[in-house]
Amino acid sequence: MTTFPGSCRPTTVAIVDDDESVRNSLHRLCRAFGLTSATYSSGPEFLASLNAGAPLADCLVLDAHMPGMSGLELLQYLHARGMQIPTIVFTADDAPETLVQHTTTSAMTYLRKPTSADHLLSAIELVTTRGASAP
């Protein structure tokens, strides 16, 4: 299991993306590097897992554009309920307004699809380390 600096337990990653191949790839990548991960096909599915008692992840990897509830709407919902999860917005959309919307709603890092395994793992380490040191 991978434990990033500043953490005394393994890092858990929640992956929310409507694209099954992306979810599966990210899940395999996490597992290969000793990270625990859970995958969700939508914001409502992720929220249902929390309502069912699933623990809050150390990091959220979130697709910005999903049908129904967008990544931005999910972040706003979590924020309104006092749930701050270090978040990586992962999207093929590199429009400046998308970046601004997500970085002003608690997303800590923004990655453009596709990205390398190294970039994603570095982003996970960055946000979980920042999240652990946040007041």
RODO-2510 file (C-alpha; in nm, 4 decimals, decimal comma):
residues 135
     n   res          X          Y          Z
     1     m     0,0000     0,0000     0,0000
     2     t     0,1194     0,3496    -0,0750
     3     t     0,1333     0,6068     0,1990
     4     f     0,2260     0,9558     0,0902
     5     p     0,4320     1,1868     0,3130
     6     g     0,2313     1,3437     0,5918
     7     s    -0,0014     1,0461     0,6070
     8     c     0,0144     0,7489     0,8420
     9     r    -0,2275     0,5305     0,6456
    10     p    -0,2691     0,4200     0,2854
    11     t    -0,4248     0,6681     0,0465
    12     t    -0,7745     0,5929    -0,0805
    13     v    -0,8913     0,7370    -0,4108
    14     a    -1,2521     0,7745    -0,5274
    15     i    -1,2751     0,7833    -0,9069
    16     v    -1,5924     0,9400    -1,0524
    17     d    -1,6115     0,9252    -1,4311
    18     d    -1,8918     0,8276    -1,6675
    19     d    -1,6441     0,6586    -1,9051
    20     e    -1,6002     0,2958    -1,7969
    21     s    -1,2632     0,2582    -1,9710
    22     v    -1,1267     0,5631    -1,7865
    23     r    -1,2578     0,4333    -1,4525
    24     n    -1,1041     0,0914    -1,5118
    25     s    -0,7699     0,2353    -1,6235
    26     l    -0,7454     0,4663    -1,3232
    27     h    -0,8474     0,1849    -1,0878
    28     r    -0,5752    -0,0446    -1,2299
    29     l    -0,3195     0,2346    -1,2064
    30     c    -0,4047     0,2989    -0,8422
    31     r    -0,3883    -0,0704    -0,7603
    32     a    -0,0516    -0,1061    -0,9384
    33     f     0,0911     0,1650    -0,7144
    34     g    -0,0600     0,0321    -0,3928
    35     l    -0,3434     0,2806    -0,3648
    36     t    -0,6908     0,1723    -0,2607
    37     s    -0,9565     0,2965    -0,5024
    38     a    -1,3286     0,2792    -0,5617
    39     t    -1,4977     0,3694    -0,8886
    40     y    -1,8298     0,5405    -0,9536
    41     s    -2,0017     0,6072    -1,2856
    42     s    -2,1713     0,9280    -1,1692
    43     g    -2,1940     1,1871    -0,8959
    44     p    -2,5221     1,0408    -0,7641
    45     e    -2,3628     0,6940    -0,7430
    46     f    -2,0711     0,8390    -0,5428
    47     l    -2,3122     1,0237    -0,3116
    48     a    -2,5203     0,7072    -0,2646
    49     s    -2,2063     0,5259    -0,1482
    50     l    -2,1471     0,7966     0,1125
    51     n    -2,5109     0,7751     0,2260
    52     a    -2,4667     0,3977     0,2576
    53     g    -2,1759     0,4509     0,4953
    54     a    -1,8718     0,4330     0,2682
    55     p    -1,5776     0,6209     0,4188
    56     l    -1,4796     0,9532     0,2695
    57     a    -1,1832     0,9074     0,0352
    58     d    -0,8513     1,0851     0,0814
    59     c    -0,8667     1,2025    -0,2793
    60     l    -1,1362     1,2437    -0,5424
    61     v    -1,0489     1,2072    -0,9116
    62     l    -1,3444     1,3641    -1,0856
    63     d    -1,4521     1,3976    -1,4465
    64     a    -1,5675     1,7535    -1,5082
    65     h    -1,8348     1,6702    -1,7656
    66     m    -2,0801     1,3913    -1,6906
    67     p    -2,4476     1,3576    -1,7798
    68     g    -2,6925     1,4425    -1,5054
    69     m    -2,4684     1,5839    -1,2325
    70     s    -2,1493     1,7465    -1,3593
    71     g    -1,8232     1,7364    -1,1686
    72     l    -1,8716     2,1022    -1,0751
    73     e    -2,2205     2,0298    -0,9392
    74     l    -2,0853     1,7389    -0,7342
    75     l    -1,8114     1,9593    -0,5875
    76     q    -2,0661     2,2292    -0,5040
    77     y    -2,2937     1,9707    -0,3384
    78     l    -2,0090     1,8327    -0,1259
    79     h    -1,8869     2,1803    -0,0347
    80     a    -2,2374     2,2921     0,0713
    81     r    -2,2472     1,9975     0,3129
    82     g    -1,9059     2,0715     0,4615
    83     m    -1,7321     1,7781     0,2918
    84     q    -1,3920     1,8864     0,1744
    85     i    -1,2175     1,6150    -0,0267
    86     p    -0,8874     1,6945    -0,1989
    87     t    -0,9920     1,6816    -0,5636
    88     i    -0,8305     1,6355    -0,9017
    89     v    -1,0543     1,7442    -1,1880
    90     f    -0,9749     1,5166    -1,4799
    91     t    -1,1183     1,6245    -1,8148
    92     a    -1,0642     1,6507    -2,1881
    93     d    -1,1990     2,0080    -2,1747
    94     d    -0,9230     2,2645    -2,1458
    95     a    -1,1415     2,5735    -2,1810
    96     p    -1,0193     2,8451    -1,9431
    97     e    -1,3673     2,8936    -1,7934
    98     t    -1,3786     2,5240    -1,6961
    99     l    -1,0485     2,5576    -1,5141
   100     v    -1,1644     2,8707    -1,3319
   101     q    -1,4977     2,7125    -1,2298
   102     h    -1,3334     2,4064    -1,0798
   103     t    -1,0401     2,5744    -0,9111
   104     t    -1,2746     2,8148    -0,7343
   105     t    -1,4935     2,5336    -0,5979
   106     s    -1,2312     2,3450    -0,3975
   107     a    -1,0705     2,1400    -0,6737
   108     m    -0,7050     2,1459    -0,5873
   109     t    -0,5601     2,0260    -0,9187
   110     y    -0,6783     2,0143    -1,2776
   111     l    -0,5440     1,7540    -1,5237
   112     r    -0,6258     1,7288    -1,8900
   113     k    -0,7087     1,3896    -2,0437
   114     p    -0,5083     1,2045    -2,1445
   115     t    -0,2328     1,2355    -1,8875
   116     s     0,0584     1,0190    -1,7879
   117     a     0,0578     0,7871    -1,4890
   118     d     0,3378     0,9959    -1,3381
   119     h     0,1347     1,3174    -1,3646
   120     l    -0,1713     1,1586    -1,2066
   121     l     0,0249     0,9967    -0,9228
   122     s     0,2076     1,3248    -0,8571
   123     a    -0,1268     1,5063    -0,8469
   124     i    -0,2684     1,2507    -0,6012
   125     e     0,0366     1,2945    -0,3799
   126     l     0,0115     1,6740    -0,4053
   127     v    -0,3559     1,7004    -0,3127
   128     t    -0,3447     1,4421    -0,0338
   129     t    -0,0396     1,6076     0,1191
   130     r    -0,2045     1,9523     0,0944
   131     g    -0,5311     1,8151     0,2285
   132     a    -0,3544     1,6542     0,5262
   133     s    -0,1834     1,9812     0,6137
   134     a    -0,4876     2,2044     0,5649
   135     p    -0,6259     2,3608     0,8838
***
